[in-house]
């Protein structure tokens, strides 16, 4: 999923120039001077990056960044070149840890993938991949203290954040405890850290939803916080340390729930269904697509499978006789981008409603992130 809104813009006030020559990469040209930021909101672990390049004896490295970190691409590429490897920056969108650029790396014949902004999700033996969490260098205490005013109605709070702030989660808990709150941090065992959420994995907050009355999400924007609310059906407050403000996302979450109900209602009238198979490495679920196709056909629906890398309204407009779609890839496309599509777009679980193998009560309990 697209993480562009969760990152603060880079500070370009102070900059330095670094030049050098790649001595290990045969045939490589000296790289041109590039702009380097002396201070950054995020920790890019350049020393570790250089060490990993040398450890893997990598001569060609593919750099993959989520949208909000792409402004730092030249800085990271320069570190790669300084370590003696040829750098290639992936300019394609990166939608999360599930979107590891394996196929691109194979086509480019790289020796190493460097993936920033997420924790490891995909186990693959093809090409070595090193993950860098890009932890944020930003204080949380003040914004968490401010959030106490919006948490006044609830005495038990679940705490969640992204990997950029996970190392500060205990400090945030201490602030809430001093505010006389009971604090619970979930650990379902699926993600690397307790309290961590990703765009499509809210298992940690779901594990404790019955123990708390509300959630506090620490991070930028509304994207993950709306996911917390949809996954738990609990009020969710955001403490945004980038904009230094706090707010409630319940209106947006409720709007998303109503949109999902409307999409399912419209899809029930559909005759021809398109089952979308996403070609991104961690989102390809061919067998699930086949299963859903069979289930819909058993209910008298026509179902056809479509494979594509980018699920966009423009791509689907080319098939006007399809009445509704089922997305077997990233569920956030269905939830966040539904208004952009002219035809109903369903998650895999919502398709089971159409096939009469699930009811609304069960769907709400399971949530919209079973993908």
N, C-alpha and C positions, 0 to 999 in steps of 0.2 A: 503494500500500500504506500500511497504518497505521503511522505513525512515532511514535505516542504514547509508547512505552516508551523511546525513545532520548534524550528530553530530560529534563533535571533540572527539578524544580519551581521556580517563581520564588521569589525572596526578597522577602517582603513587609514586612520589618522597618522600612524607612524609606520614607516615601511623601510626595508633595507633591500639591497640588491645582492644576489649571490650568483656568481658565475663559476663555471668549472668545465671539466672535460671528462667524458666517460672513457675510462681507460680499459675497462674489462669487456665492453660490448664491441666486438669486432665489427667494423663498418659503420659504427654510429658516428654521427656528426657531433661536434661540440655543441652543447645546448646553450641557447641564448639567455641573456640576463632575464630574470623574471621577478615579479613583485612578490616580496615575502613580508608577511605581517609579523612584527616582533611580539605583539600581544594578541591572544586569541581567546574567545569565549570557551573554546573546547581544547581538550588535551589530545593531540594527534599522535603522541608517543613516537616521535621521530627517531629517537635512539633505538627503540625496540624495532621499528620498521626497518632501519638499516641493518640491524643485527639479523632479522629474519631473512632479509634478502641474501645476505652473505651465507647464512646457515643453509639455505636451500640452493645456494649457488645459482641463483636466478639471473638470467640474462635479459629476460623480457617479462614485464610485470603489468597486469591489468588492474587499474584502480577503479573501484566501484564506490560511488557516493550517493546517498539520498539527496533529494533536490536541495534541501536547505544547507548542505555542506559543499555543494558544487562550487560556490565562490572560493573555496579553499583548495581547489584542485591543483592549481599551479604550485602552491606551497608543497603539497604532498608529492607531486610529480618531481619537483626539484630534489626532494629528499631521496626519492628512488634513484634519480640520475646520479646524485652525489654518491650513492652506495654502489655505483657501477653497473646499474641495470638500465635497460631501455624502458621508458614508461609509456603506457597508453592509458588515457583516461576514457572510461565509458561515458559517453554523453547521453546515452539512453536513460529514460526514467528508471529509478530503482525504487520498488514499492515495499521493500522490507527484507528481512533476513531470508524469507522464502524465495527471494528473487535473485539468487546467486547467478552470476553471468557465466555459467558453465559452458553453454553452447558458443557464446562469443569468444571465450577464452580458448576453446578448442580450435575455432576458426582462425584465431590470431596466433595460435601456437605459442601461447605464453607459458612461462614456467611457474608462475605464481599469481594467484588472485589476492588482492588486498581489498578487503571489504570493510567500510567504515559505517559506524552509527548503529550497529545491531550486534546481538550475540548470535552464536552459531545455532542454526536450525537444521541445515541440510548436511547429512553425512554422505560424502561422495568420494570415491577413490581416484577419480579421473585426474584432477589437477589440484595441487595443494592450495588451500585457501586459509588466509590468516584474517581473523576478525579483530577490529579495533573499535572499542565502544564509544570513543569520542566523548568522554565524560566532561560535563560542563563545569567550568570554573566560575561558579556564581553562587552567592550566598542565598540560603533558603529561609533563614530564621525569621526575618522581618515579614515576608509574605505569608508564612505559615501562621505567625502571630495575628496577622490581619485577618486570616481566614477564620479564626475563632469566632468572630462576630457573626459570620454566616452559618456557623455550626452550632449556634446557641440552642437550637431546638432539640438537639440530639445529644445523648450522653455517651453513646458507644459509636466509635468511628473506625471505619476500615481505611487503611492507608495504602495508596498505590502510586506508582510512578514509572517512568521509562528508565532504560538502562543509563541514560545520561545523568540521572540524579540518584540512582539506587544506592550509591555509596554514602549518601547523606540522609538516608531514610531513618536511621536511628536518631539522628539529631532532630528531625522533624517530629518523630514520635515523642521525644522528650518535651518539645514545645507543647504538644497537645496534652501530655500528661500533666504538665504544670498548669494547664487550663482546665484541670479536673475532668478530663475525658478518659474513658476507657478506650484503649487503642489496640486494634487487632491487625496484624500483617499476615496475609495469607501465603501459604506455600503448598501448592497442589503437586509439586514435584515435576512439572512439565517444563518450566522455564529455568534459566540459570540461577535466578535470584528470587528469594521471597519478596513479595510485594511488587514484582515486576509485571508490567503488562506490555503487550505488543498490539499492533493494529487489529490482529485477528485472534489473539490468544488472551482470554480474560479468565483463565482457569484459576489463577491465584485469588481474584476477587470473588469469583463464584464460590470458591471453597469456604469463604467466611461470610457470605451474604446473610445467612441466618443468624449470625452472631452480632451483627451491627445494625444500626438504624440509618446510617448514611456513610458516604465515602468522601474522602478528600483525595483528589488527584493532584499531584505536583508535577507541573510541566507546562509547556507552551501550547497555546491554542485550545480548541474544543474537541479535536479529533478523537484522542484517546479517552477523554472524559465522557463523551457521549457513548463510546463503546462500553465504558464501565457501567453507566446507567442502564443501557440496553441489556447488558449481560446479567445484571443483578436486580433490576427493578427497584433500586434504592436511589434516593436523592444523592446527587453528586455535585460537590463543590470543587472548583478549580482554584489552585494557588499558582499563578503564573509568574515565575521569577524573572522572566525576560521583560515583560511589560509591567511588572511589579503591581499586579492587581488581582483581585479575587472575584469570582462570579459563579452563578448557578447555571447548569446546563439543562435543567429539567424541561424547559420549554422546547429546546431543540430535540431532546430525546423523545418527548411526547409527539412532536411533529413527525419524527422518523417512524415511530410506532404506527401512527395513523397512515403514513405513506405505505408501510408494509401491508397493512390491512387492505388498503385500496388496491394495491398491486395484485394481491392474491385474489381479491374479489373480481377484478377485471380478467385475470388469467383463467378463472373458472369458466369463462365464456369462450376461451380460445379453442380453436380446432387444431391448428398447426403449431407445434412447439419446436423451437430450435434449442438444442442442448449444446452449450458452449464449452469447448475444451481449450483451456488456456495453455499455450506452449511454453510459458515460463517454467524454469526448471523445478521450482518447488510448488507449483500450482497445477501441474498436470495430473488430472485424475481421470484417466481414460476409462478405467473399469467402473467407476462411479457413474460416469456419463452413460455407459452402456446399461447399467442397472436402472437408472432413472428413465432412460428411453423405453426400456421394456415395461416398467411400471406404468408409464403414461399410455403406452399402446394397449396395455391390458385393460385400461379404462376407456378405450375407444378413441383415444387421441392419436393424431399423426405426429410423429417425432423424428427429427432429423438432427444429425450431429454436425457441428461446425468447429473447425480448429482455427485459432488465431492467436497471435502474440499480444496484440493490443485490443482490448474490448472497448470499442468506442461507438458512439451513436452513428458516426459516419460509416463505419464498417458494416454495421447491421442494417443501415438504410438500403443496402444493395439487395436485400431479400424481402421485398414488400409483402409476399404471401405468408410470411411467418407472423403469427398472431401474438406470440409470447415467447420469452426466452427463459432458460434455466442456466445460471452461471455456476459451473463446477470449480471455478478458480477462486480468486480472492473475494470473500463475502462483502468487503467494504465497498466494492464497486456497486453492488446492488443497493446497499444501505445509504451510502453517501451521494451517489451519482444518479439515483433513480429518476429525478426530475429531468435529467438530460436525455433520457431515452423515450422515444415515441411509443414504444410497445412495453407491456409489463415485463419486468425482469425479476426473476425469483432466485432465492438461494436454494440449495439442495433440500434443506428441510422443508421449505415452503412448497417445493414440488411434491413432497410427500403428502401435503394437505390436498393438493389437486388429485393425487392418486388414492386419496382416502385411506392412507396408512398412518396418518398422524392427525391429531386435533389441535386446536388453538392452545388449549391448556398445556399440552405436552410441549408444544413449540415454545411457549413463553418460559417454561421451566428449563428447556434445553438452551434457549437463547438463539441468537442469529449467527453464532460464530463457530458452528460445528465443522466448518470447512477446514 
